[in-house]
Amino acid sequence: MKKCVKIKNQFISNSRLTQYSGVKEYIENIQLSNKFYVPLSLVEIGLRNSLNKLFISKVGEQWLFDKGFIKPQLQMKINSSIKMLKQQNKHITQDNLIAELSFRFWTMLLKKTYKEYLRYNDLKQIFPNIDIEKDKRVNRHYFFTKLNNIRIFRNKVFHFDKIINKEEYQNIENDIYLILQYFDDALYQFAKSDVVKKNNEL
């Protein structure tokens, strides 16, 4: 108990703690956030690599630099990432840019603006395990909604905001693992494995 009081007094601002019932819930929130770190990272990596592969096949190797394909809203994000790479003295290459672009950028590629590139057969390339016969809801909008919600949750987790006892995140764990399963069975199994669980407990 004394340790909790010391942590509260020295390291946690009052404004942050007002979101919680006390230090105990604050610590439980950190532990819960830690549980999601690896699965969320895998979703983000899986999405950007899968979309990159799809757009290379449909638009071309340098699709990120194709101003006829990339709409102005996303072009601004690319320009911002290019600026960041220059500040880091990194070469402006497709690979470096892919790694620099945010989860929001990749999620926005699933918006209606790009629907011509995201028909069922295209979605099947991104998410090979989808089965339209079993689930009629599965379409571009379905994936945008799921992934955008995961993205918002991811930002909460990565910025140490409150996720515990939040009604809007009641089914988020199921959604995260569902997306991973749509990507790849092995990726899903890895995210569920004891290796990941033990890492989360460190």
N, CA, C and O of each residue as an XYZ file, in Angstrom:
808
protein
N       0.821     -1.207      0.000
C       0.000      0.000      0.000
C       0.856      1.259      0.000
O       0.548      2.239     -0.678
N       1.944      1.213      0.778
C       2.858      2.360      0.831
C       3.464      2.645     -0.531
O       3.670      3.799     -0.906
N       3.755      1.548     -1.285
C       4.329      1.706     -2.631
C       3.341      2.435     -3.543
O       3.731      3.306     -4.321
N       2.055      2.072     -3.441
C       1.025      2.721     -4.258
C       0.930      4.214     -3.952
O       0.791      5.041     -4.854
N       1.008      4.542     -2.663
C       0.958      5.945     -2.248
C       2.156      6.697     -2.804
O       2.020      7.827     -3.275
N       3.338      6.071     -2.751
C       4.559      6.706     -3.260
C       4.463      6.930     -4.764
O       4.825      7.993     -5.268
N       3.967      5.906     -5.483
C       3.799      6.023     -6.945
C       2.842      7.155     -7.268
O       3.093      7.970     -8.155
N       1.735      7.191     -6.528
C       0.728      8.233     -6.759
C       1.312      9.616     -6.532
O       1.108     10.520     -7.344
N       2.028      9.786     -5.450
C       2.566     11.101     -5.083
C       3.677     11.569     -6.014
O       3.793     12.762     -6.293
N       4.498     10.631     -6.499
C       5.692     11.022     -7.257
C       5.532     10.953     -8.772
O       6.164     11.725     -9.493
N       4.698     10.039     -9.263
C       4.746      9.759    -10.695
C       3.432      9.909    -11.463
O       3.454      9.952    -12.693
N       2.305      9.989    -10.787
C       1.025     10.062    -11.492
C       0.371     11.407    -11.226
O       0.158     11.797    -10.078
N       0.054     12.113    -12.319
C      -0.583     13.421    -12.148
C      -2.028     13.249    -11.686
O      -2.676     12.248    -11.993
N      -2.512     14.217    -10.961
C      -3.891     14.173    -10.469
C      -4.901     14.140    -11.615
O      -5.933     13.475    -11.524
N      -4.594     14.863    -12.691
C      -5.511     14.917    -13.836
C      -5.671     13.545    -14.483
O      -6.760     13.188    -14.931
N      -4.579     12.775    -14.532
C      -4.658     11.428    -15.100
C      -5.402     10.489    -14.151
O      -6.202      9.663    -14.589
N      -5.142     10.617    -12.877
C      -5.723      9.703    -11.895
C      -7.227      9.907    -11.718
O      -7.925      9.005    -11.254
N      -7.724     11.082    -12.084
C      -9.164     11.344    -11.921
C     -10.017     10.422    -12.796
O     -11.210     10.257    -12.541
N      -9.405      9.817    -13.835
C     -10.134      8.887    -14.702
C     -10.410      7.554    -14.004
O     -11.285      6.792    -14.417
N      -9.647      7.289    -12.938
C      -9.680      5.975    -12.295
C     -10.273      6.056    -10.890
O     -10.347      7.124    -10.281
N     -10.696      4.878    -10.393
C     -11.227      4.819     -9.029
C     -10.110      4.931     -7.998
O     -10.364      5.217     -6.829
N      -8.875      4.704     -8.433
C      -7.726      4.796     -7.533
C      -6.481      4.250     -8.214
O      -6.523      3.879     -9.387
N      -5.373      4.200     -7.480
C      -4.109      3.719     -8.043
C      -4.220      2.263     -8.476
O      -3.621      1.865     -9.475
N      -4.984      1.465     -7.729
C      -5.137      0.040     -8.054
C      -5.719     -0.131     -9.460
O      -5.213     -0.933    -10.246
N      -6.766      0.610     -9.776
C      -7.365      0.508    -11.099
C      -6.408      1.038    -12.162
O      -6.368      0.518    -13.277
N      -5.647      2.057    -11.827
C      -4.652      2.612    -12.753
C      -3.627      1.539    -13.133
O      -3.284      1.386    -14.305
N      -3.145      0.804    -12.136
C      -2.162     -0.261    -12.383
C      -2.796     -1.403    -13.172
O      -2.158     -1.975    -14.055
N      -4.040     -1.735    -12.860
C      -4.750     -2.786    -13.605
C      -4.916     -2.389    -15.071
O      -4.872     -3.239    -15.960
N      -5.105     -1.098    -15.314
C      -5.229     -0.594    -16.684
C      -3.916     -0.775    -17.459
O      -3.925     -1.137    -18.635
N      -2.800     -0.520    -16.788
C      -1.483     -0.724    -17.414
C      -1.293     -2.196    -17.766
O      -0.818     -2.525    -18.853
N      -1.664     -3.076    -16.844
C      -1.520     -4.512    -17.077
C      -2.397     -4.980    -18.239
O      -1.976     -5.799    -19.056
N      -3.605     -4.457    -18.301
C      -4.510     -4.807    -19.399
C      -3.969     -4.291    -20.731
O      -4.018     -4.999    -21.737
N      -3.458     -3.072    -20.742
C      -2.881     -2.489    -21.964
C      -1.731     -3.340    -22.476
O      -1.597     -3.561    -23.680
N      -0.906     -3.811    -21.559
C       0.253     -4.628    -21.911
C      -0.162     -5.910    -22.640
O       0.536     -6.388    -23.534
N      -1.300     -6.446    -22.241
C      -1.826     -7.673    -22.845
C      -2.098     -7.505    -24.339
O      -2.009     -8.466    -25.104
N      -2.428     -6.281    -24.748
C      -2.830     -6.035    -26.134
C      -1.681     -5.577    -27.035
O      -1.856     -5.472    -28.249
N      -0.531     -5.308    -26.468
C       0.543     -4.668    -27.236
C       0.947     -5.492    -28.468
O       0.990     -4.965    -29.579
N       1.241     -6.772    -28.271
C       1.700     -7.608    -29.396
C       0.582     -7.834    -30.425
O       0.822     -7.620    -31.614
N      -0.629     -8.256    -30.026
C      -1.694     -8.434    -31.039
C      -1.983     -7.175    -31.847
O      -2.210     -7.256    -33.054
N      -1.978     -6.014    -31.199
C      -2.225     -4.759    -31.928
C      -1.097     -4.464    -32.913
O      -1.346     -4.008    -34.028
N       0.132     -4.725    -32.501
C       1.280     -4.522    -33.407
C       1.169     -5.426    -34.622
O       1.476     -5.010    -35.739
N       0.731     -6.667    -34.409
C       0.586     -7.618    -35.518
C      -0.518     -7.196    -36.483
O      -0.385     -7.375    -37.694
N      -1.606     -6.638    -35.954
C      -2.679     -6.137    -36.818
C      -2.157     -5.012    -37.698
O      -2.412     -4.992    -38.902
N      -1.429     -4.077    -37.103
C      -0.914     -2.930    -37.857
C       0.077     -3.369    -38.932
O       0.002     -2.921    -40.076
N       0.997     -4.239    -38.560
C       2.000     -4.730    -39.519
C       1.328     -5.536    -40.626
O       1.656     -5.386    -41.803
N       0.380     -6.395    -40.235
C      -0.332     -7.216    -41.218
C      -1.099     -6.371    -42.213
O      -1.111     -6.673    -43.406
N      -1.741     -5.313    -41.734
C      -2.531     -4.452    -42.618
C      -1.648     -3.718    -43.612
O      -1.932     -3.718    -44.809
N      -0.586     -3.097    -43.134
C       0.234     -2.300    -44.044
C       0.942     -3.182    -45.073
O       1.066     -2.789    -46.233
N       1.410     -4.369    -44.668
C       2.094     -5.245    -45.617
C       1.126     -5.812    -46.652
O       1.469     -5.945    -47.827
N      -0.086     -6.143    -46.206
C      -1.088     -6.700    -47.123
C      -1.591     -5.660    -48.115
O      -1.752     -5.950    -49.300
N      -1.839     -4.444    -47.625
C      -2.283     -3.370    -48.524
C      -1.177     -2.997    -49.505
O      -1.445     -2.752    -50.681
N       0.039     -2.955    -49.036
C       1.169     -2.636    -49.917
C       1.260     -3.663    -51.047
O       1.448     -3.299    -52.208
N       1.129     -4.926    -50.707
C       1.203     -5.992    -51.709
C       0.069     -5.858    -52.728
O       0.276     -6.031    -53.929
N      -1.141     -5.545    -52.228
C      -2.287     -5.394    -53.131
C      -2.088     -4.229    -54.089
O      -2.302     -4.372    -55.292
N      -1.681     -3.081    -53.569
C      -1.578     -1.890    -54.412
C      -0.376     -1.942    -55.348
O      -0.378     -1.291    -56.393
N       0.635     -2.697    -54.991
C       1.729     -2.933    -55.942
C       1.179     -3.669    -57.166
O       1.516     -3.345    -58.304
N       0.327     -4.663    -56.910
C      -0.222     -5.462    -58.019
C      -1.243     -4.677    -58.847
O      -1.376     -4.921    -60.046
N      -1.963     -3.741    -58.227
C      -3.026     -3.028    -58.928
C      -2.620     -1.658    -59.474
O      -3.152     -1.202    -60.487
N      -1.671     -1.005    -58.790
C      -1.282      0.361    -59.179
C       0.153      0.415    -59.693
O       0.445      1.109    -60.667
N       1.052     -0.324    -59.030
C       2.454     -0.321    -59.442
C       3.386     -0.269    -58.236
O       2.971      0.047    -57.121
N       4.650     -0.585    -58.486
C       5.650     -0.644    -57.416
C       5.717      0.647    -56.609
O       5.894      0.614    -55.391
N       5.575      1.772    -57.281
C       5.705      3.077    -56.619
C       4.342      3.726    -56.343
O       4.183      4.938    -56.490
N       3.374      2.916    -55.948
C       2.008      3.423    -55.764
C       1.924      4.554    -54.731
O       1.061      5.425    -54.841
N       2.794      4.549    -53.752
C       2.768      5.612    -52.736
C       3.126      6.977    -53.325
O       2.764      8.014    -52.768
N       3.832      6.970    -54.443
C       4.244      8.216    -55.094
C       3.351      8.561    -56.285
O       3.608      9.528    -57.003
N       2.304      7.765    -56.488
C       1.392      7.971    -57.618
C       0.295      8.959    -57.209
O      -0.648      8.582    -56.512
N       0.411     10.208    -57.634
C      -0.544     11.242    -57.236
C      -1.899     11.090    -57.928
O      -2.878     11.725    -57.535
N      -1.946     10.263    -58.938
C      -3.233      9.955    -59.566
C      -4.036      8.972    -58.727
O      -5.262      8.920    -58.821
N      -3.342      8.199    -57.912
C      -4.001      7.214    -57.050
C      -4.222      7.759    -55.637
O      -5.321      7.654    -55.091
N      -3.186      8.332    -55.056
C      -3.279      8.853    -53.683
C      -4.042     10.173    -53.670
O      -3.660     11.126    -54.348
N      -5.112     10.220    -52.903
C      -5.936     11.430    -52.808
C      -5.260     12.468    -51.900
O      -4.421     12.117    -51.071
N      -5.630     13.755    -52.061
C      -4.957     14.843    -51.330
C      -4.849     14.651    -49.821
O      -3.824     14.996    -49.233
N      -5.885     14.108    -49.181
C      -5.864     13.932    -47.725
C      -4.726     13.016    -47.296
O      -4.038     13.277    -46.309
N      -4.539     11.936    -48.053
C      -3.461     11.009    -47.720
C      -2.121     11.503    -48.250
O      -1.075     11.166    -47.697
N      -2.142     12.292    -49.308
C      -0.902     12.861    -49.825
C      -0.234     13.741    -48.777
O       0.992     13.775    -48.672
N      -1.047     14.453    -48.003
C      -0.518     15.294    -46.922
C       0.209     14.445    -45.880
O       1.242     14.850    -45.348
N      -0.337     13.276    -45.598
C       0.283     12.385    -44.611
C       1.595     11.817    -45.153
O       2.564     11.649    -44.413
N       1.610     11.528    -46.441
C       2.850     11.053    -47.069
C       3.912     12.144    -47.037
O       5.068     11.878    -46.709
N       3.524     13.372    -47.376
C       4.467     14.498    -47.340
C       5.041     14.706    -45.942
O       6.226     14.996    -45.778
N       4.184     14.553    -44.943
C       4.616     14.697    -43.554
C       5.623     13.610    -43.179
O       6.602     13.872    -42.480
N       5.372     12.393    -43.649
C       6.286     11.276    -43.365
C       7.609     11.443    -44.101
O       8.664     11.101    -43.567
N       7.559     11.966    -45.322
C       8.789     12.244    -46.076
C       9.632     13.277    -45.338
O      10.852     13.141    -45.235
N       8.976     14.302    -44.830
C       9.663     15.337    -44.052
C      10.336     14.730    -42.822
O      11.465     15.084    -42.483
N       9.631     13.815    -42.161
C      10.163     13.151    -40.980
C      11.392     12.309    -41.327
O      12.378     12.311    -40.591
N      11.330     11.595    -42.441
C      12.464     10.780    -42.870
C      13.685     11.648    -43.165
O      14.811     11.280    -42.833
N      13.455     12.790    -43.786
C      14.555     13.718    -44.080
C      15.204     14.232    -42.799
O      16.425     14.368    -42.720
N      14.374     14.515    -41.799
C      14.891     14.983    -40.514
C      15.723     13.907    -39.827
O      16.634     14.210    -39.057
N      15.401     12.651    -40.113
C      16.137     11.524    -39.539
C      17.315     11.094    -40.423
O      17.992     10.105    -40.145
N      17.541     11.869    -41.500
C      18.613     11.564    -42.457
C      18.469     10.176    -43.082
O      19.458      9.482    -43.318
N      17.223      9.785    -43.346
C      16.959      8.495    -43.976
C      16.609      8.716    -45.441
O      16.064      9.755    -45.813
N      16.933      7.721    -46.268
C      16.614      7.800    -47.693
C      15.098      7.719    -47.894
O      14.410      7.003    -47.168
N      14.589      8.448    -48.873
C      13.157      8.426    -49.179
C      12.896      7.257    -50.122
O      12.881      7.416    -51.343
N      12.694      6.094    -49.540
C      12.408      4.893    -50.324
C      11.006      4.396    -49.964
O      10.426      4.782    -48.950
N      10.491      3.535    -50.826
C       9.164      2.956    -50.577
C       9.136      2.229    -49.231
O       8.195      2.394    -48.454
N      10.163      1.429    -48.958
C      10.206      0.652    -47.711
C      10.257      1.555    -46.482
O       9.544      1.319    -45.507
N      11.094      2.582    -46.523
C      11.193      3.502    -45.380
C       9.893      4.259    -45.156
O       9.491      4.514    -44.020
N       9.246      4.612    -46.255
C       7.986      5.348    -46.162
C       6.877      4.465    -45.595
O       6.070      4.915    -44.782
N       6.846      3.222    -46.026
C       5.851      2.276    -45.523
C       5.972      2.132    -44.004
O       4.968      2.116    -43.291
N       7.198      2.030    -43.524
C       7.435      1.872    -42.088
C       7.086      3.141    -41.309
O       6.705      3.059    -40.141
N       7.210      4.300    -41.933
C       7.000      5.583    -41.259
C       5.514      5.960    -41.170
O       5.094      6.623    -40.222
N       4.735      5.539    -42.150
C       3.325      5.938    -42.206
C       2.517      5.319    -41.064
O       2.756      4.182    -40.656
N       1.570      6.086    -40.567
C       0.825      5.699    -39.366
C      -0.263      4.668    -39.655
O      -0.638      4.444    -40.806
N      -0.756      4.052    -38.601
C      -1.872      3.112    -38.684
C      -3.093      3.816    -39.282
O      -3.851      3.213    -40.041
N      -3.276      5.083    -38.940
C      -4.392      5.863    -39.477
C      -4.320      5.934    -41.009
O      -5.338      5.805    -41.688
N      -3.132      6.138    -41.537
C      -2.950      6.195    -42.987
C      -3.453      4.906    -43.628
O      -4.224      4.941    -44.588
N      -3.011      3.767    -43.090
C      -3.367      2.475    -43.684
C      -4.857      2.200    -43.539
O      -5.477      1.640    -44.443
N      -5.426      2.586    -42.421
C      -6.863      2.391    -42.225
C      -7.667      3.232    -43.214
O      -8.685      2.778    -43.737
N      -7.208      4.457    -43.469
C      -7.923      5.359    -44.378
C      -7.923      4.859    -45.821
O      -8.756      5.281    -46.622
N      -7.007      3.978    -46.152
C      -6.992      3.386    -47.488
C      -8.176      2.439    -47.707
O      -8.441      2.010    -48.830
N      -8.880      2.121    -46.623
C     -10.058      1.271    -46.719
C     -11.353      2.089    -46.827
O     -12.447      1.524    -46.831
N     -11.225      3.402    -46.914
C     -12.405      4.253    -47.001
C     -13.031      4.169    -48.400
O     -12.447      3.630    -49.340
N     -14.223      4.716    -48.493
C     -15.010      4.647    -49.731
C     -14.260      5.217    -50.934
O     -14.470      4.776    -52.064
N     -13.388      6.192    -50.695
C     -12.608      6.835    -51.766
C     -11.867      5.809    -52.622
O     -11.686      6.009    -53.823
N     -11.437      4.705    -51.994
C     -10.626      3.699    -52.693
C     -11.417      2.427    -53.001
O     -10.831      1.368    -53.227
N     -12.749      2.533    -53.009
C     -13.600      1.351    -53.137
C     -13.372      0.579    -54.444
O     -13.547     -0.639    -54.488
N     -12.981      1.297    -55.510
C     -12.753      0.621    -56.797
C     -11.603     -0.377    -56.723
O     -11.517     -1.296    -57.538
N     -10.732     -0.193    -55.754
C      -9.570     -1.079    -55.587
C      -9.812     -2.120    -54.491
O      -8.933     -2.924    -54.181
N     -11.008     -2.095    -53.912
C     -11.273     -2.936    -52.739
C     -12.561     -3.733    -52.896
O     -13.385     -3.792    -51.983
N     -12.721     -4.342    -54.059
C     -13.851     -5.235    -54.274
C     -13.561     -6.560    -53.568
O     -12.488     -6.745    -52.993
N     -14.519     -7.468    -53.617
C     -14.373     -8.697    -52.827
C     -13.078     -9.452    -53.139
O     -12.380     -9.892    -52.225
N     -12.759     -9.600    -54.421
C     -11.551    -10.344    -54.791
C     -10.284     -9.650    -54.289
O      -9.288    -10.306    -53.983
N     -10.329     -8.304    -54.206
C      -9.190     -7.549    -53.670
C      -9.082     -7.755    -52.160
O      -7.993     -7.958    -51.624
N     -10.228     -7.699    -51.488
C     -10.240     -7.929    -50.038
C      -9.737     -9.331    -49.718
O      -9.100     -9.559    -48.689
N     -10.030    -10.250    -50.602
C      -9.594    -11.637    -50.421
C      -8.072    -11.737    -50.457
O      -7.492    -12.613    -49.815
N      -7.422    -10.842    -51.206
C      -5.956    -10.813    -51.227
C      -5.391    -10.268    -49.914
O      -4.340    -10.706    -49.446
N      -6.110     -9.303    -49.327
C      -5.665     -8.710    -48.062
C      -5.969     -9.643    -46.897
O      -5.140     -9.847    -46.010
N      -7.174    -10.203    -46.920
C      -7.637    -11.071    -45.840
C      -8.013    -12.435    -46.442
O      -9.192    -12.697    -46.680
N      -7.033    -13.295    -46.686
C      -7.291    -14.557    -47.401
C      -8.325    -15.476    -46.747
O      -8.929    -16.307    -47.425
N      -8.532    -15.333    -45.444
C      -9.423    -16.265    -44.753
C     -10.878    -15.807    -44.672
O     -11.681    -16.446    -43.992
N     -11.234    -14.722    -45.348
C     -12.645    -14.317    -45.328
C     -13.467    -15.276    -46.200
O     -12.977    -15.825    -47.187
N     -14.708    -15.456    -45.809
C     -15.620    -16.331    -46.545
C     -16.959    -15.607    -46.692
O     -17.771    -15.593    -45.768
N     -17.174    -15.020    -47.836
C     -18.364    -14.219    -48.086
C     -19.641    -15.065    -48.014
O     -20.718    -14.545    -47.721
N     -19.517    -16.360    -48.280
C     -20.697    -17.244    -48.228
C     -21.176    -17.422    -46.796
O     -22.375    -17.555    -46.547
N     -20.240    -17.425    -45.857
C     -20.600    -17.613    -44.447
C     -20.991    -16.302    -43.771
O     -21.797    -16.290    -42.841
N     -20.416    -15.203    -44.244
C     -20.671    -13.921    -43.590
C     -20.921    -12.836    -44.638
O     -19.984    -12.289    -45.220
N     -22.176    -12.541    -44.862
C     -22.565    -11.577    -45.893
C     -22.158    -10.139    -45.534
O     -22.125     -9.276    -46.411
N     -21.849     -9.871    -44.256
C     -21.488     -8.519    -43.825
C     -20.096     -8.106    -44.288
O     -19.780     -6.917    -44.329
N     -19.274     -9.074    -44.632
C     -17.870     -8.800    -44.909
C     -17.701     -8.048    -46.223
O     -17.877     -8.610    -47.304
N     -17.355     -6.766    -46.111
C     -17.069     -5.939    -47.279
C     -16.086     -4.841    -46.864
O     -15.603     -4.829    -45.731
N     -15.799     -3.936    -47.773
C     -14.834     -2.875    -47.475
C     -15.236     -2.064    -46.246
O     -14.409     -1.797    -45.374
N     -16.502     -1.678    -46.180
C     -16.985     -0.869    -45.052
C     -16.864     -1.627    -43.727
O     -16.527     -1.049    -42.694
N     -17.138     -2.898    -43.777
C     -17.017     -3.755    -42.585
C     -15.592     -3.703    -42.042
O     -15.386     -3.522    -40.842
N     -14.615     -3.861    -42.925
C     -13.220     -3.856    -42.487
C     -12.768     -2.465    -42.036
O     -12.017     -2.333    -41.069
N     -13.229     -1.432    -42.739
C     -12.867     -0.072    -42.314
C     -13.382      0.194    -40.900
O     -12.653      0.714    -40.056
N     -14.630     -0.161    -40.649
C     -15.234      0.083    -39.335
C     -14.485     -0.665    -38.234
O     -14.156     -0.089    -37.197
N     -14.219     -1.944    -38.464
C     -13.502     -2.760    -37.477
C     -12.104     -2.206    -37.218
O     -11.697     -2.037    -36.068
N     -11.379     -1.927    -38.285
C      -9.985     -1.506    -38.136
C      -9.863     -0.084    -37.601
O      -8.912      0.228    -36.885
N     -10.797      0.762    -37.934
C     -10.754      2.117    -37.394
C     -11.010      2.103    -35.885
O     -10.398      2.866    -35.137
N     -11.910      1.238    -35.451
C     -12.160      1.094    -34.017
C     -10.938      0.512    -33.306
O     -10.583      0.939    -32.207
N     -10.306     -0.461    -33.943
C      -9.073     -1.038    -33.391
C      -7.978      0.018    -33.330
O      -7.211      0.071    -32.368
N      -7.907      0.860    -34.359
C      -6.898      1.930    -34.385
C      -7.091      2.906    -33.221
O      -6.125      3.287    -32.560
N      -8.319      3.301    -32.979
C      -8.606      4.224    -31.874
C      -8.223      3.573    -30.543
O      -7.630      4.208    -29.670
N      -8.578      2.289    -30.409
C      -8.218      1.539    -29.201
C      -6.696      1.435    -29.072
O      -6.143      1.607    -27.986
N      -6.038      1.156    -30.181
C      -4.566      1.044    -30.199
C      -3.912      2.317    -29.697
O      -2.951      2.260    -28.930
N      -4.422      3.468    -30.123
C      -3.862      4.744    -29.675
C      -4.039      4.932    -28.168
O      -3.165      5.481    -27.498
N      -5.169      4.477    -27.647
C      -5.398      4.529    -26.201
C      -4.358      3.680    -25.466
O      -3.760      4.111    -24.481
N      -4.164      2.468    -25.973
C      -3.206      1.532    -25.351
C      -1.785      2.083    -25.404
O      -1.075      2.087    -24.398
N      -1.372      2.551    -26.592
C       0.019      2.985    -26.776
C       0.309      4.318    -26.087
O       1.471      4.671    -25.883
N      -0.742      5.059    -25.726
C      -0.541      6.332    -25.034
C      -0.983      6.266    -23.568
O      -1.156      7.283    -22.896
N      -1.159      5.020    -23.104
C      -1.434      4.786    -21.673
C      -2.715      5.460    -21.190
O      -2.801      5.885    -20.038
N      -3.712      5.557    -22.074
C      -4.999      6.096    -21.667
C      -5.868      4.980    -21.089
O      -5.511      3.803    -21.151
N      -6.984      5.358    -20.542
C      -7.838      4.374    -19.881
C      -8.606      3.524    -20.889
O      -9.268      4.048    -21.785
N      -8.506      2.198    -20.729
C      -9.286      1.260    -21.537
C     -10.099      0.326    -20.642
O     -11.047     -0.310    -21.102
N      -9.732      0.245    -19.386
C     -10.384     -0.673    -18.462
C     -11.807     -0.203    -18.141
O     -12.065      0.982    -17.927
N     -12.714     -1.181    -18.117
C     -14.126     -0.905    -17.785
C     -14.780      0.112    -18.716
O     -15.646      0.882    -18.302
N     -14.353      0.105    -19.978
C     -14.955      0.984    -20.978
C     -15.898      0.152    -21.857
O     -15.477     -0.806    -22.506
N     -17.155      0.529    -21.866
C     -18.169     -0.249    -22.589
C     -17.874     -0.344    -24.085
O     -18.136     -1.374    -24.705
N     -17.333      0.721    -24.662
C     -17.085      0.730    -26.110
C     -16.003     -0.262    -26.535
O     -15.872     -0.574    -27.719
N     -15.225     -0.759    -25.565
C     -14.164     -1.717    -25.897
C     -14.482     -3.122    -25.402
O     -13.590     -3.957    -25.252
N     -15.753     -3.369    -25.153
C     -16.183     -4.649    -24.597
C     -15.832     -5.826    -25.513
O     -15.449     -6.899    -25.046
N     -15.969     -5.606    -26.823
C     -15.721     -6.699    -27.783
C     -14.434     -6.512    -28.578
O     -14.209     -7.206    -29.570
N     -13.597     -5.585    -28.149
C     -12.416     -5.245    -28.949
C     -11.430     -6.406    -29.075
O     -10.805     -6.580    -30.121
N     -11.291     -7.192    -28.024
C     -10.358     -8.323    -28.089
C     -10.790     -9.309    -29.168
O      -9.963     -9.795    -29.939
N     -12.086     -9.604    -29.220
C     -12.607    -10.510    -30.256
C     -12.345     -9.944    -31.650
O     -11.981    -10.687    -32.562
N     -12.528     -8.636    -31.821
C     -12.309     -8.000    -33.127
C     -10.840     -8.072    -33.550
O     -10.537     -8.328    -34.715
N      -9.940     -7.849    -32.607
C      -8.500     -7.901    -32.904
C      -8.115     -9.289    -33.396
O      -7.439     -9.431    -34.415
N      -8.549    -10.307    -32.669
C      -8.181    -11.676    -33.055
C      -8.924    -12.134    -34.312
O      -8.414    -12.960    -35.068
N     -10.118    -11.604    -34.534
C     -10.846    -11.924    -35.767
C     -10.078    -11.397    -36.979
O      -9.924    -12.107    -37.973
N      -9.597    -10.160    -36.902
C      -8.815     -9.580    -38.002
C      -7.539    -10.388    -38.231
O      -7.173    -10.655    -39.375
N      -6.869    -10.775    -37.165
C      -5.647    -11.581    -37.294
C      -5.956    -12.922    -37.960
O      -5.171    -13.425    -38.764
N      -7.100    -13.487    -37.616
C      -7.496    -14.758    -38.225
C      -7.824    -14.588    -39.705
O      -7.529    -15.470    -40.511
N      -8.434    -13.456    -40.066
C      -8.687    -13.160    -41.476
C      -7.376    -13.042    -42.258
O      -7.297    -13.447    -43.418
N      -6.354    -12.485    -41.613
C      -5.043    -12.363    -42.266
C      -4.420    -13.732    -42.517
O      -4.068    -14.079    -43.645
N      -4.295    -14.502    -41.430
C      -3.514    -15.734    -41.529
C      -3.712    -16.584    -40.270
O      -3.672    -16.062    -39.156
N      -3.921    -17.868    -40.445
C      -4.120    -18.761    -39.293
C      -2.881    -18.821    -38.404
O      -2.987    -18.821    -37.177
N      -1.705    -18.873    -39.033
C      -0.459    -18.962    -38.254
C      -0.233    -17.690    -37.441
O       0.227    -17.751    -36.301
N      -0.561    -16.527    -38.034
C      -0.424    -15.253    -37.328
C      -1.369    -15.212    -36.127
O      -0.999    -14.756    -35.045
N      -2.577    -15.691    -36.335
C      -3.573    -15.756    -35.258
C      -3.086    -16.664    -34.127
O      -3.168    -16.304    -32.953
N      -2.584    -17.833    -34.488
C      -2.100    -18.776    -33.479
C      -0.901    -18.214    -32.719
O      -0.778    -18.407    -31.510
N      -0.023    -17.520    -33.435
C       1.138    -16.908    -32.773
C       0.690    -15.862    -31.764
O       1.204    -15.816    -30.646
N      -0.272    -15.016    -32.152
C      -0.774    -13.973    -31.249
C      -1.407    -14.571    -30.002
O      -1.398    -13.956    -28.936
N      -1.953    -15.767    -30.141
C      -2.602    -16.450    -29.027
C      -1.635    -17.331    -28.227
O      -2.002    -17.868    -27.182
N      -0.422    -17.473    -28.711
C       0.514    -18.457    -28.152
C       1.051    -18.078    -26.779
O       0.963    -16.927    -26.351
N       1.608    -19.071    -26.105
C       2.226    -18.860    -24.790
C       3.438    -17.948    -24.886
O       3.758    -17.231    -23.938
N       4.118    -17.975    -26.044
C       5.297    -17.106    -26.237
C       4.893    -15.632    -26.075
O       5.564    -14.865    -25.384
N       3.801    -15.260    -26.715
C       3.308    -13.874    -26.625
C       2.791    -13.586    -25.226
O       3.049    -12.516    -24.674
N       2.063    -14.533    -24.650
C       1.517    -14.332    -23.307
C       2.621    -14.134    -22.275
O       2.508    -13.281    -21.395
N       3.687    -14.920    -22.382
C       4.807    -14.786    -21.443
C       5.510    -13.443    -21.630
O       5.924    -12.811    -20.659
N       5.640    -13.014    -22.886
C       6.248    -11.724    -23.160
C       5.422    -10.601    -22.542
O       5.979     -9.631    -22.029
N       4.109    -10.725    -22.587
C       3.216     -9.720    -22.024
C       3.280     -9.658    -20.502
O       2.909     -8.658    -19.887
N       3.760    -10.751    -19.908
C       3.845    -10.798    -18.448
C       5.153    -10.231    -17.920
O       5.306    -10.030    -16.715
N       6.119     -9.968    -18.838
C       7.440     -9.448    -18.407
C       7.310     -8.043    -17.834
O       8.308     -7.449    -17.424
